[in-house]
Amino acid sequence: MIAEDTRISALVTDWSKVPVEQIEKGIQRQMIVGQNVMVCRFRFAPFVVTAEHSHPHEQMTLVVQGKVKFIISGEERIVAAGDVLHFPPDNRHGATMLDEEVILIDIFAPIREDFLKK
């Protein structure tokens, strides 16, 4: 049984109430963090590039707005609003935002502890 003082309560909110971090020029991030999963909303300026990388976390990405050129395991894919991507743990990927603002929702499990460090 989980101790009363460590139990995470349910949450109902909207993105306007979640703090915005400017993590780099042209990249803003908002995070909602649970016990085992986190949801991040990213807002990217046009033409921002995120370097190819991998991480031990499973990731689902929902494209909310804009078009993005992803490199996934060495293959190029253009995705747009409405598309959903799945990155298994340790999958190499990177992205280039195309000619408009991009909004992505990333869901990670387990939690990206590296994102929580200030």
SULWO-V56731 format. One record per residue. N is the residue number from 0. SS is DSSP state (2 for helix, 1 for strand, 0 for the rest). D_CENTER is the distance of its C-alpha to the mean C-alpha in Angstrom with 2 decimals. Layout:
N;SS;D_CENTER
N;SS;D_CENTER
This chain:
0;0;31.49
1;0;28.84
2;0;30.54
3;2;30.46
4;2;29.09
5;2;26.01
6;0;25.05
7;0;21.78
8;0;22.71
9;0;21.21
10;0;19.16
11;0;19.35
12;0;17.80
13;0;16.28
14;2;13.72
15;2;16.82
16;2;17.59
17;0;14.39
18;0;14.83
19;0;13.26
20;1;12.91
21;1;13.91
22;1;12.48
23;1;14.30
24;0;16.47
25;0;14.73
26;1;11.20
27;1;10.51
28;1;8.00
29;1;8.86
30;1;8.60
31;1;10.73
32;1;11.94
33;0;14.46
34;0;16.81
35;0;15.11
36;0;11.64
37;1;8.82
38;1;6.72
39;1;4.49
40;1;5.77
41;1;5.96
42;1;9.56
43;1;11.10
44;0;14.87
45;0;16.75
46;0;17.30
47;0;14.70
48;1;14.27
49;1;11.76
50;1;14.12
51;1;14.34
52;1;13.35
53;0;13.13
54;0;12.45
55;0;14.21
56;0;11.38
57;1;11.08
58;1;7.84
59;1;7.95
60;1;6.43
61;1;8.52
62;1;9.96
63;1;11.46
64;1;13.42
65;0;14.73
66;1;15.20
67;1;13.48
68;1;15.40
69;1;13.60
70;1;15.64
71;1;15.29
72;0;17.97
73;0;20.02
74;1;20.02
75;1;19.02
76;1;17.51
77;1;17.21
78;1;14.95
79;1;15.22
80;0;14.60
81;0;15.08
82;0;13.93
83;1;11.93
84;1;11.03
85;1;11.50
86;1;11.30
87;0;13.90
88;0;14.19
89;0;15.33
90;0;14.62
91;0;14.79
92;1;12.55
93;1;12.03
94;1;11.86
95;1;14.27
96;1;13.94
97;0;17.26
98;0;19.71
99;0;17.90
100;0;15.12
101;1;11.79
102;1;9.43
103;1;6.29
104;1;5.11
105;1;2.87
106;1;5.93
107;1;7.40
108;1;11.17
109;0;12.84
110;0;11.26
111;0;9.97
112;2;13.23
113;2;12.75
114;2;10.23
115;2;13.10
116;0;15.73
117;0;16.92
